[in-house]
Amino acid sequence: MYGLLEVMEHLHEPSEELMSKLEMYFDPQRTRADLLPMLGYWLGLDELLLRRSANIRTFVARAVELWKWRGTAWAVTESLEIATGVPGFVVSEEPPDAGRAARPFHFFVTTPEGVLKDKEVIEKVIEMQKPAYVTYEIIFR
């Protein structure tokens, strides 16, 4: 009987070891790189962002915080800086039109230099972060 129990104990060792490290698989800073897209999908991140984001671990780790602030200039700016890895994005809310009147539900995003190659990612981040009724323009430097 002792021999049978010993065999059973050894059979359970791999799964017990896996279960003791389970939280590692859900932590974007510690998980394997091939599991990051799965975590990103769970958090509602787009496939393009998961493939082309400069800082995918940071993006996944901060996704919940960014979703809480969705629709704000801060969330747009933070998301763009994380996705491209380049600081210096400026969001101007309700910029004036040609007649100097405020344009409600519209904003400009002014980019830092050298991010034109990430245009598709920038557009996807803005679409993800802005409310549906808001329009925007991107000004590339």
SEKOL-298870 format. One record per residue: residue number from 1; residue in three letters; x negated, z negated, y of N, C-alpha, C in turn. Coordinates in nm, 2 decimals, padded with zeros to 4 digits, m for minus. Layout:
// residues N
+-----+-----+--------+--------+--------+--------+--------+--------+--------+--------+--------+
:   n : res :    npx :    npz :    npy :   capx :   capz :   capy :    cpx :    cpz :    cpy :
+-----+-----+--------+--------+--------+--------+--------+--------+--------+--------+--------+
: NUM : Ala :      X :      Z :      Y :      X :      Z :      Y :      X :      Z :      Y :
...
+-----+-----+--------+--------+--------+--------+--------+--------+--------+--------+--------+
END
This chain:
// residues 141
+-----+-----+--------+--------+--------+--------+--------+--------+--------+--------+--------+
:   n : res :    npx :    npz :    npy :   capx :   capz :   capy :    cpx :    cpz :    cpy :
+-----+-----+--------+--------+--------+--------+--------+--------+--------+--------+--------+
:   1 : Met : m00.08 :  00.00 : m00.12 :  00.00 :  00.00 :  00.00 : m00.09 :  00.00 :  00.13 :
:   2 : Tyr : m00.19 : m00.08 :  00.13 : m00.28 : m00.09 :  00.24 : m00.34 :  00.05 :  00.27 :
:   3 : Gly : m00.38 :  00.13 :  00.17 : m00.43 :  00.26 :  00.19 : m00.34 :  00.35 :  00.26 :
:   4 : Leu : m00.21 :  00.35 :  00.22 : m00.10 :  00.43 :  00.28 : m00.09 :  00.40 :  00.43 :
:   5 : Leu : m00.08 :  00.27 :  00.46 : m00.07 :  00.23 :  00.60 : m00.19 :  00.27 :  00.68 :
:   6 : Glu : m00.31 :  00.27 :  00.63 : m00.43 :  00.31 :  00.70 : m00.42 :  00.46 :  00.73 :
:   7 : Val : m00.38 :  00.54 :  00.63 : m00.36 :  00.68 :  00.65 : m00.26 :  00.71 :  00.76 :
:   8 : Met : m00.15 :  00.64 :  00.76 : m00.04 :  00.65 :  00.86 : m00.09 :  00.61 :  01.00 :
:   9 : Glu : m00.17 :  00.51 :  01.01 : m00.23 :  00.47 :  01.13 : m00.32 :  00.57 :  01.19 :
:  10 : His : m00.40 :  00.64 :  01.11 : m00.49 :  00.74 :  01.16 : m00.41 :  00.87 :  01.20 :
:  11 : Leu : m00.30 :  00.89 :  01.14 : m00.22 :  01.01 :  01.17 : m00.16 :  00.99 :  01.31 :
:  12 : His : m00.13 :  00.87 :  01.35 : m00.07 :  00.84 :  01.48 : m00.17 :  00.83 :  01.60 :
:  13 : Glu : m00.30 :  00.82 :  01.56 : m00.40 :  00.80 :  01.67 : m00.40 :  00.91 :  01.77 :
:  14 : Pro : m00.40 :  01.04 :  01.74 : m00.40 :  01.14 :  01.84 : m00.28 :  01.13 :  01.94 :
:  15 : Ser : m00.16 :  01.11 :  01.89 : m00.04 :  01.10 :  01.98 : m00.05 :  00.97 :  02.06 :
:  16 : Glu : m00.10 :  00.86 :  02.00 : m00.11 :  00.74 :  02.08 : m00.21 :  00.75 :  02.20 :
:  17 : Glu : m00.32 :  00.83 :  02.17 : m00.42 :  00.85 :  02.27 : m00.36 :  00.94 :  02.38 :
:  18 : Leu : m00.29 :  01.04 :  02.34 : m00.22 :  01.13 :  02.44 : m00.12 :  01.05 :  02.53 :
:  19 : Met : m00.04 :  00.96 :  02.47 :  00.06 :  00.88 :  02.54 : m00.01 :  00.78 :  02.63 :
:  20 : Ser : m00.13 :  00.73 :  02.60 : m00.20 :  00.64 :  02.69 : m00.25 :  00.70 :  02.81 :
:  21 : Lys : m00.26 :  00.84 :  02.82 : m00.30 :  00.91 :  02.93 : m00.20 :  01.00 :  02.99 :
:  22 : Leu : m00.07 :  00.98 :  02.96 :  00.04 :  01.06 :  03.00 :  00.05 :  01.08 :  03.15 :
:  23 : Glu :  00.03 :  00.98 :  03.23 :  00.04 :  00.99 :  03.37 : m00.06 :  01.09 :  03.43 :
:  24 : Met : m00.17 :  01.11 :  03.36 : m00.27 :  01.21 :  03.41 : m00.21 :  01.35 :  03.42 :
:  25 : Tyr : m00.12 :  01.38 :  03.33 : m00.06 :  01.52 :  03.33 :  00.03 :  01.54 :  03.45 :
:  26 : Phe :  00.08 :  01.44 :  03.51 :  00.18 :  01.45 :  03.62 :  00.11 :  01.43 :  03.76 :
:  27 : Asp : m00.02 :  01.39 :  03.76 : m00.09 :  01.37 :  03.88 : m00.16 :  01.50 :  03.92 :
:  28 : Pro : m00.13 :  01.56 :  04.03 : m00.19 :  01.69 :  04.07 : m00.34 :  01.68 :  04.09 :
:  29 : Gln : m00.39 :  01.56 :  04.12 : m00.53 :  01.55 :  04.15 : m00.61 :  01.53 :  04.02 :
:  30 : Arg : m00.55 :  01.49 :  03.91 : m00.62 :  01.47 :  03.78 : m00.58 :  01.56 :  03.67 :
:  31 : Thr : m00.47 :  01.64 :  03.68 : m00.43 :  01.72 :  03.57 : m00.52 :  01.84 :  03.56 :
:  32 : Arg : m00.51 :  01.91 :  03.44 : m00.58 :  02.03 :  03.42 : m00.53 :  02.14 :  03.51 :
:  33 : Ala : m00.61 :  02.24 :  03.55 : m00.57 :  02.34 :  03.65 : m00.46 :  02.43 :  03.59 :
:  34 : Asp : m00.46 :  02.45 :  03.46 : m00.35 :  02.53 :  03.40 : m00.21 :  02.47 :  03.40 :
:  35 : Leu : m00.21 :  02.34 :  03.43 : m00.08 :  02.27 :  03.44 : m00.02 :  02.26 :  03.58 :
:  36 : Leu : m00.10 :  02.29 :  03.68 : m00.06 :  02.29 :  03.82 :  00.06 :  02.38 :  03.85 :
:  37 : Pro :  00.06 :  02.50 :  03.80 :  00.18 :  02.58 :  03.83 :  00.31 :  02.52 :  03.77 :
:  38 : Met :  00.30 :  02.46 :  03.66 :  00.42 :  02.39 :  03.60 :  00.47 :  02.28 :  03.70 :
:  39 : Leu :  00.38 :  02.20 :  03.75 :  00.42 :  02.09 :  03.84 :  00.47 :  02.15 :  03.97 :
:  40 : Gly :  00.41 :  02.26 :  04.01 :  00.47 :  02.33 :  04.13 :  00.61 :  02.38 :  04.12 :
:  41 : Tyr :  00.63 :  02.44 :  04.00 :  00.77 :  02.49 :  03.97 :  00.87 :  02.38 :  03.97 :
:  42 : Trp :  00.83 :  02.27 :  03.92 :  00.92 :  02.15 :  03.92 :  00.96 :  02.10 :  04.06 :
:  43 : Leu :  00.86 :  02.12 :  04.15 :  00.88 :  02.08 :  04.29 :  00.94 :  02.19 :  04.38 :
:  44 : Gly :  00.97 :  02.31 :  04.32 :  01.03 :  02.41 :  04.39 :  00.94 :  02.50 :  04.47 :
:  45 : Leu :  00.81 :  02.50 :  04.44 :  00.71 :  02.59 :  04.50 :  00.72 :  02.73 :  04.44 :
:  46 : Asp :  00.70 :  02.83 :  04.53 :  00.71 :  02.97 :  04.49 :  00.59 :  03.01 :  04.41 :
:  47 : Glu :  00.60 :  03.10 :  04.31 :  00.49 :  03.15 :  04.23 :  00.38 :  03.21 :  04.31 :
:  48 : Leu :  00.41 :  03.28 :  04.42 :  00.31 :  03.34 :  04.51 :  00.22 :  03.23 :  04.57 :
:  49 : Leu :  00.29 :  03.12 :  04.61 :  00.21 :  03.01 :  04.67 :  00.12 :  02.94 :  04.57 :
:  50 : Leu :  00.17 :  02.93 :  04.45 :  00.09 :  02.87 :  04.34 : m00.03 :  02.96 :  04.30 :
:  51 : Arg : m00.01 :  03.09 :  04.31 : m00.12 :  03.18 :  04.27 : m00.22 :  03.19 :  04.38 :
:  52 : Arg : m00.18 :  03.20 :  04.51 : m00.27 :  03.23 :  04.62 : m00.30 :  03.12 :  04.72 :
:  53 : Ser : m00.25 :  03.00 :  04.69 : m00.27 :  02.89 :  04.78 : m00.42 :  02.85 :  04.77 :
:  54 : Ala : m00.48 :  02.82 :  04.89 : m00.62 :  02.78 :  04.89 : m00.64 :  02.64 :  04.83 :
:  55 : Asn : m00.54 :  02.56 :  04.85 : m00.55 :  02.42 :  04.81 : m00.43 :  02.38 :  04.72 :
:  56 : Ile : m00.42 :  02.44 :  04.60 : m00.30 :  02.42 :  04.52 : m00.28 :  02.28 :  04.48 :
:  57 : Arg : m00.39 :  02.20 :  04.45 : m00.37 :  02.06 :  04.42 : m00.31 :  01.98 :  04.53 :
:  58 : Thr : m00.36 :  02.00 :  04.65 : m00.31 :  01.93 :  04.77 : m00.17 :  01.97 :  04.80 :
:  59 : Phe : m00.14 :  02.10 :  04.78 :  00.00 :  02.15 :  04.81 :  00.10 :  02.08 :  04.71 :
:  60 : Val :  00.06 :  02.08 :  04.58 :  00.15 :  02.02 :  04.49 :  00.17 :  01.87 :  04.51 :
:  61 : Ala :  00.05 :  01.80 :  04.54 :  00.06 :  01.66 :  04.57 :  00.14 :  01.62 :  04.69 :
:  62 : Arg :  00.14 :  01.71 :  04.79 :  00.22 :  01.67 :  04.91 :  00.35 :  01.74 :  04.92 :
:  63 : Ala :  00.39 :  01.81 :  04.82 :  00.52 :  01.89 :  04.82 :  00.64 :  01.80 :  04.85 :
:  64 : Val :  00.65 :  01.68 :  04.79 :  00.76 :  01.60 :  04.82 :  00.77 :  01.55 :  04.96 :
:  65 : Glu :  00.65 :  01.51 :  05.02 :  00.65 :  01.47 :  05.16 :  00.69 :  01.59 :  05.25 :
:  66 : Leu :  00.64 :  01.71 :  05.22 :  00.67 :  01.82 :  05.30 :  00.82 :  01.86 :  05.29 :
:  67 : Trp :  00.88 :  01.84 :  05.18 :  01.02 :  01.87 :  05.16 :  01.10 :  01.77 :  05.24 :
:  68 : Lys :  01.06 :  01.65 :  05.25 :  01.13 :  01.55 :  05.33 :  01.14 :  01.59 :  05.48 :
:  69 : Trp :  01.03 :  01.65 :  05.53 :  01.02 :  01.70 :  05.67 :  01.06 :  01.84 :  05.69 :
:  70 : Arg :  01.12 :  01.91 :  05.59 :  01.15 :  02.05 :  05.59 :  01.23 :  02.08 :  05.72 :
:  71 : Gly :  01.20 :  02.19 :  05.78 :  01.27 :  02.23 :  05.90 :  01.20 :  02.19 :  06.03 :
:  72 : Thr :  01.10 :  02.11 :  06.02 :  01.03 :  02.06 :  06.14 :  00.90 :  02.14 :  06.17 :
:  73 : Ala :  00.86 :  02.14 :  06.29 :  00.74 :  02.21 :  06.33 :  00.62 :  02.15 :  06.25 :
:  74 : Trp :  00.62 :  02.02 :  06.23 :  00.51 :  01.95 :  06.16 :  00.50 :  02.00 :  06.02 :
:  75 : Ala :  00.61 :  02.01 :  05.95 :  00.61 :  02.05 :  05.81 :  00.57 :  02.20 :  05.80 :
:  76 : Val :  00.61 :  02.28 :  05.89 :  00.56 :  02.42 :  05.89 :  00.41 :  02.43 :  05.91 :
:  77 : Thr :  00.36 :  02.36 :  06.01 :  00.22 :  02.36 :  06.04 :  00.14 :  02.30 :  05.92 :
:  78 : Glu :  00.18 :  02.19 :  05.87 :  00.11 :  02.13 :  05.76 :  00.11 :  02.22 :  05.64 :
:  79 : Ser :  00.22 :  02.28 :  05.60 :  00.23 :  02.36 :  05.49 :  00.14 :  02.49 :  05.50 :
:  80 : Leu :  00.14 :  02.54 :  05.62 :  00.05 :  02.66 :  05.65 : m00.09 :  02.63 :  05.64 :
:  81 : Glu : m00.13 :  02.51 :  05.69 : m00.27 :  02.47 :  05.68 : m00.32 :  02.44 :  05.54 :
:  82 : Ile : m00.23 :  02.38 :  05.46 : m00.26 :  02.35 :  05.32 : m00.27 :  02.48 :  05.24 :
:  83 : Ala : m00.17 :  02.57 :  05.26 : m00.16 :  02.69 :  05.18 : m00.28 :  02.79 :  05.21 :
:  84 : Thr : m00.32 :  02.80 :  05.34 : m00.43 :  02.89 :  05.37 : m00.56 :  02.82 :  05.37 :
:  85 : Gly : m00.57 :  02.69 :  05.38 : m00.70 :  02.62 :  05.39 : m00.76 :  02.64 :  05.53 :
:  86 : Val : m00.68 :  02.68 :  05.63 : m00.74 :  02.70 :  05.76 : m00.66 :  02.62 :  05.86 :
:  87 : Pro : m00.72 :  02.53 :  05.94 : m00.64 :  02.46 :  06.04 : m00.62 :  02.54 :  06.17 :
:  88 : Gly : m00.53 :  02.50 :  06.25 : m00.52 :  02.56 :  06.38 : m00.39 :  02.64 :  06.40 :
:  89 : Phe : m00.29 :  02.63 :  06.31 : m00.16 :  02.69 :  06.33 : m00.09 :  02.62 :  06.44 :
:  90 : Val : m00.01 :  02.69 :  06.53 :  00.06 :  02.63 :  06.64 :  00.21 :  02.68 :  06.63 :
:  91 : Val :  00.30 :  02.59 :  06.62 :  00.44 :  02.63 :  06.62 :  00.50 :  02.60 :  06.75 :
:  92 : Ser :  00.56 :  02.70 :  06.82 :  00.63 :  02.68 :  06.95 :  00.78 :  02.70 :  06.93 :
:  93 : Glu :  00.85 :  02.59 :  06.95 :  00.99 :  02.59 :  06.92 :  01.07 :  02.63 :  07.05 :
:  94 : Glu :  01.17 :  02.71 :  07.03 :  01.26 :  02.76 :  07.13 :  01.18 :  02.82 :  07.25 :
:  95 : Pro :  01.10 :  02.92 :  07.22 :  01.03 :  02.99 :  07.32 :  01.12 :  03.06 :  07.42 :
:  96 : Pro :  01.08 :  03.08 :  07.54 :  01.17 :  03.15 :  07.64 :  01.17 :  03.30 :  07.60 :
:  97 : Asp :  01.28 :  03.37 :  07.64 :  01.29 :  03.51 :  07.62 :  01.24 :  03.58 :  07.75 :
:  98 : Ala :  01.25 :  03.71 :  07.76 :  01.20 :  03.78 :  07.88 :  01.26 :  03.73 :  08.01 :
:  99 : Gly :  01.39 :  03.68 :  08.00 :  01.45 :  03.63 :  08.12 :  01.43 :  03.48 :  08.15 :
: 100 : Arg :  01.33 :  03.43 :  08.08 :  01.29 :  03.29 :  08.09 :  01.39 :  03.19 :  08.04 :
: 101 : Ala :  01.49 :  03.24 :  07.97 :  01.59 :  03.15 :  07.91 :  01.54 :  03.10 :  07.77 :
: 102 : Ala :  01.57 :  02.98 :  07.73 :  01.53 :  02.93 :  07.60 :  01.60 :  03.01 :  07.49 :
: 103 : Arg :  01.53 :  03.03 :  07.38 :  01.59 :  03.10 :  07.27 :  01.62 :  03.00 :  07.16 :
: 104 : Pro :  01.74 :  02.95 :  07.15 :  01.76 :  02.84 :  07.05 :  01.75 :  02.90 :  06.91 :
: 105 : Phe :  01.72 :  02.82 :  06.82 :  01.71 :  02.85 :  06.68 :  01.61 :  02.96 :  06.65 :
: 106 : His :  01.50 :  02.96 :  06.73 :  01.39 :  03.06 :  06.71 :  01.26 :  02.99 :  06.74 :
: 107 : Phe :  01.15 :  03.03 :  06.67 :  01.02 :  02.97 :  06.70 :  00.91 :  03.08 :  06.67 :
: 108 : Phe :  00.80 :  03.05 :  06.74 :  00.68 :  03.14 :  06.72 :  00.58 :  03.06 :  06.64 :
: 109 : Val :  00.51 :  03.13 :  06.55 :  00.39 :  03.07 :  06.48 :  00.27 :  03.14 :  06.53 :
: 110 : Thr :  00.18 :  03.08 :  06.59 :  00.05 :  03.14 :  06.63 : m00.05 :  03.10 :  06.53 :
: 111 : Thr : m00.12 :  03.20 :  06.47 : m00.22 :  03.17 :  06.37 : m00.36 :  03.16 :  06.42 :
: 112 : Pro : m00.44 :  03.09 :  06.35 : m00.58 :  03.09 :  06.39 : m00.64 :  03.23 :  06.35 :
: 113 : Glu : m00.76 :  03.25 :  06.39 : m00.83 :  03.38 :  06.35 : m00.86 :  03.39 :  06.21 :
: 114 : Gly : m00.86 :  03.51 :  06.15 : m00.90 :  03.53 :  06.01 : m00.80 :  03.50 :  05.90 :
: 115 : Val : m00.68 :  03.49 :  05.94 : m00.58 :  03.46 :  05.83 : m00.49 :  03.58 :  05.80 :
: 116 : Leu : m00.52 :  03.69 :  05.86 : m00.43 :  03.81 :  05.84 : m00.42 :  03.85 :  05.69 :
: 117 : Lys : m00.53 :  03.82 :  05.62 : m00.54 :  03.85 :  05.47 : m00.43 :  03.77 :  05.40 :
: 118 : Asp : m00.39 :  03.66 :  05.45 : m00.29 :  03.57 :  05.39 : m00.15 :  03.59 :  05.45 :
: 119 : Lys : m00.12 :  03.70 :  05.51 :  00.00 :  03.73 :  05.57 :  00.12 :  03.70 :  05.48 :
: 120 : Glu :  00.12 :  03.74 :  05.36 :  00.23 :  03.73 :  05.26 :  00.25 :  03.58 :  05.23 :
: 121 : Val :  00.14 :  03.50 :  05.22 :  00.15 :  03.36 :  05.19 :  00.21 :  03.29 :  05.31 :
: 122 : Ile :  00.17 :  03.33 :  05.43 :  00.22 :  03.26 :  05.56 :  00.37 :  03.29 :  05.57 :
: 123 : Glu :  00.41 :  03.41 :  05.55 :  00.55 :  03.44 :  05.55 :  00.63 :  03.36 :  05.45 :
: 124 : Lys :  00.58 :  03.35 :  05.33 :  00.65 :  03.28 :  05.23 :  00.66 :  03.13 :  05.26 :
: 125 : Val :  00.56 :  03.07 :  05.32 :  00.56 :  02.93 :  05.35 :  00.66 :  02.91 :  05.46 :
: 126 : Ile :  00.66 :  02.99 :  05.56 :  00.76 :  02.98 :  05.67 :  00.90 :  02.99 :  05.62 :
: 127 : Glu :  00.93 :  03.09 :  05.54 :  01.06 :  03.11 :  05.48 :  01.10 :  02.98 :  05.40 :
: 128 : Met :  01.01 :  02.92 :  05.33 :  01.04 :  02.81 :  05.25 :  01.07 :  02.68 :  05.33 :
: 129 : Gln :  01.00 :  02.67 :  05.45 :  01.01 :  02.55 :  05.53 :  01.12 :  02.56 :  05.64 :
: 130 : Lys :  01.15 :  02.68 :  05.68 :  01.25 :  02.69 :  05.80 :  01.39 :  02.68 :  05.75 :
: 131 : Pro :  01.48 :  02.63 :  05.83 :  01.63 :  02.63 :  05.80 :  01.67 :  02.78 :  05.79 :
: 132 : Ala :  01.78 :  02.81 :  05.72 :  01.83 :  02.94 :  05.70 :  01.87 :  03.01 :  05.82 :
: 133 : Tyr :  01.92 :  02.94 :  05.92 :  01.98 :  03.00 :  06.04 :  01.87 :  03.02 :  06.15 :
: 134 : Val :  01.75 :  02.98 :  06.13 :  01.64 :  02.99 :  06.23 :  01.57 :  03.12 :  06.21 :
: 135 : Thr :  01.53 :  03.19 :  06.32 :  01.45 :  03.31 :  06.31 :  01.31 :  03.27 :  06.37 :
: 136 : Tyr :  01.21 :  03.36 :  06.34 :  01.07 :  03.33 :  06.38 :  01.00 :  03.46 :  06.40 :
: 137 : Glu :  00.88 :  03.44 :  06.47 :  00.79 :  03.55 :  06.48 :  00.65 :  03.49 :  06.46 :
: 138 : Ile :  00.57 :  03.58 :  06.40 :  00.43 :  03.53 :  06.37 :  00.34 :  03.61 :  06.47 :
: 139 : Ile :  00.25 :  03.54 :  06.54 :  00.15 :  03.60 :  06.63 :  00.02 :  03.58 :  06.56 :
: 140 : Phe : m00.04 :  03.69 :  06.52 : m00.18 :  03.68 :  06.45 : m00.28 :  03.70 :  06.56 :
: 141 : Arg : m00.38 :  03.61 :  06.56 : m00.49 :  03.63 :  06.66 : m00.60 :  03.71 :  06.60 :
+-----+-----+--------+--------+--------+--------+--------+--------+--------+--------+--------+
END
